[in-house]
Each structure stands twice: as C-alpha cells, then as structure tokens.
Amino acid sequence: MKWAFVGASNIASEWMVGAVRAVGDEVVAVVSGSAERAQAFARQHGITQALTDLGALAGLELDAVYVSSTNDQHEAAVLQAAALGCHVLCEKPLALDLAAARRMVEACRAAGVVMGTNHHLRHNSAHRQMREVLRQQGLGPLVSARVSHSVFLRAQLQGWRIDNPGAGGGVVLDIAVHNADSLAFLLGEYPVEVMAMTQQRGMSRGVEDDAMSLWQFASGLCAFTHQGYNTPHASNRLEILGQQASLEARNVLNQAPGGELVWRRADGDLSLRLDHDNLYVRALRELHRAIAGQPNDLASGEDGLKSLAVALALLESARTGRRVPVSYA
Ligand code: NDP
C-alpha cells in the first residue's frame, strides 16, 4: 500500500516509517504545517513528496493515510483521507471532543474505508496472553484491575503535551486513552462510570501532568489507573485480580516491545513466555487484515472514540469533583 503521513512527528519518525516499510508498504508523502519540517522529514526518511497542504494529497496515488499531527488537527486529516477513499490509521486521542471523533468515524464508514486508532499497547504479547487466560476463566470471578502507567516524559516530548490544552495536551488525553483501550481489550468492556483527581506536579503549565482515577464497569469490576508524566524512576504495571488467581504484567506499557507476565495461582507463580515483537508493525498487520475483511485485533475508529469518551469523563470528574457516567453515544 502507498501511504501519506500527515504530521512530521516524533512517533512517525521513530516508529511508524519503519513499521510501514516492515510490512512491505511505502511512504510516498509527508504533510507538515511547515515546508522546512516537511522537507527535513522527507530527506531524513527518503520520502519523495514533502507537502504543506492536505489538499495536495488529492494529486497522489494513495491507499492509506497515517495521521500523527497534534490532536486538534487529526480530524481535518482523517476527513480528507476519507474523502480520497484512503484507509486511515489515526493517532490517539482521536480528537479533543466526542463530536469530532464521531465525524471522523462516520466519514470513514460512509467512504467504505477502514479506520484504525493507533492503540499500540494491545499488541504487546502480554496483552494477548492475558486475554487468553481471561477467556479460559483462569482467574476465577474477577474483582478488580490496576494500571500503574506513570512515566517520565522525555525532554523531546515536553512541548505541546505539557502546556497547550488547545492542541490536546495533558496526561489524561495522552495516556488514559491507552489504559481504556488496554482494559477494554482484556476485559471486553469499557467503564460505565469514572472518578478522577488530577494535579500539576511541576512539569506542566495549564494542563494536568498526573491523574489518579477509579473506573466502574457494568460487570461489577472496579479498576484503578494512575497516569503521569513526572515520575522518572517508576516501573509500569498492569494487573487483573480475580478471586482464584491474578495476572501481573510489568513494563509492558511502553512503545518498545518487552516486559514480563506472571500468573499468580494457588499452586505458585507461573511466568508466561512472551513473544516480543514490534507493536506498531503488529498494528499495521492487523490493519491489513481489517482491509482484507479478515478477523483482526485492530483498534478501530469506534474503539478510539470509546477510549476518548473515557478520558473526557475523567477530565470532567476531575473538574467537577463528581463521579461521571461515561457517554459513548
Ligand atoms: P510531535 O510533537 O513530535 O509532533 C506533533 C506535531 O508537532 C507534528 O506533526 C509537527 O507539526 C509539530 N512539530 C514536531 N516537531 C516540531 C518542532 N521541532 N517545532 C515545531 N513543531 C513541531 O508529537 P508526537 O509524535 O509525540 O505525537 C503526535 C501524535 O501521536 C499525537 O496525537 C500523540 O498523542 C500520538 N502519539 C502516539 C503514540 C503511540 O504510541 N500510539 C506515541 C506518541 C505519540 P507538522 O506536522 O505541522 O510539522
């Protein structure tokens, strides 16, 4: 497939150009708001077309568009891709509000193209193994889930994320959406109600850089999630706790593959073997399967809309001090 990249971004540069090539596809164009950035990106990655206008995509032969501009700019790119009949892989969070995310999902549906959301974490081998254990009822009745997902934001990424609410900055939109997708992938459900407290612990200005939250699911299960930017020496952890056993995945919430998974049971702890492979390459393979109409584990546009709904409910809870029902409609 021939791809255009919208956004001369870090994630595109560090992971997605390589991932597209690894599945045998080609990046033929990059679109940036600045001619210099477009040209520098194109030169660095050997891409033929360096563009500054989404409209110029109409003149190219394209199959797919990858969108990794700042979050406020995703919608325009996705609508343009759908208008050109291109499949879409859009970065998370899809948008800053649900109405925009709905317009994006609906435009792709109406155009008959596949829309994916780049929730890469579900493609970590640990997630797939955990889902398998859960499907076999390997924990007994479930009680709760805990997600410790507080990181240290690299200096290179300390731009719009920490000071620009208009671009979609803040740790809730950035990381809580991944937590919503991971839990939905494992549990098969999204929360019905959430509550959250957010704070600024010295890294950000005007947006939160740390957030604690509690999530209630329709099945009765409760989850605790912590997402933060300002904790340089924290490991990350994803745990599902049942009445008979529990699953603990450590350091699986990263961009790079890796981590460990332990199944804690009455007869002892069992370390499960993980087949680590590139999460973004896996996401693209799943997108290819979706395009071919095959069963797949792609996070769809609809999945991206739901993870955004959870993040927006968390922000509302933090703002109002109330429990907030999550609206997915
Ligand atoms: P970047 O800050 O690297 O890029 C976002 C935009 O900022 C770019 O599209 C570019 O605009 C502009 N930009 C980049 N570098 C500069 C610069 N030096 N000076 C001025 N502007 C610049 O963002 P990320 O790569 O961190 O994130 C992009 C998107 O991807 C976000 O939606 C984010 O949430 C998501 N993301 C997803 C990850 C995942 O694992 N799924 C991981 C990281 C990010 P222009 O295109 O106009 O040049």
Residues whose N, C-alpha, C, O or C-beta is under 5 A from the ligand:
A	BS01	NDP	G7 A8 S9 N10 I11 A12 V31 S32 G33 S34 R37 S68 S69 T70 N71 E91 K92 P93 N118 H120
